[in-house]
């Protein structure tokens, strides 16, 4: 919820999980909370993407639940994702990292990963520039793509 003081251009804070947080300050928020803010606003900007990047670089681990939240956010952005190329790069990098750089099948999207990704695309597919960039990047970097998602790639 936004608190507005003065005129419409003087938005002071957003309330997330009981905290009033200045819009431009994300140090006190987790990556999930920043993503929730983007879901709430329905827009994303370069500052939010940079804050997300900093949060995820703290542990260098992107897990399935975080990627699912990225898909939810991308779905909510729809065509507005085109307004923030930083979002597209961030999304592609993090989803690709989980799928391509895993220790079980490095360089490949195995059947389980392909089925999981297809489920996310079915559930949260946005058919926007970000999703297209992800599929293109995966096709270029994966040595093998298996599972239900394989049918989404041209051979």
Secondary structure by P-SEA (a helix, b strand, c coil): ccccccccccccccccccccccccccccccaaaaaaaaaaaccccaaaaaaaaaaaaccccccaaaaaaaaaaaaaacccccccaaaaaaaaaaaaaaccccccccccccaaaaaaaaaaaaacccccaaaaaaaaaaaaccccccccccccccc
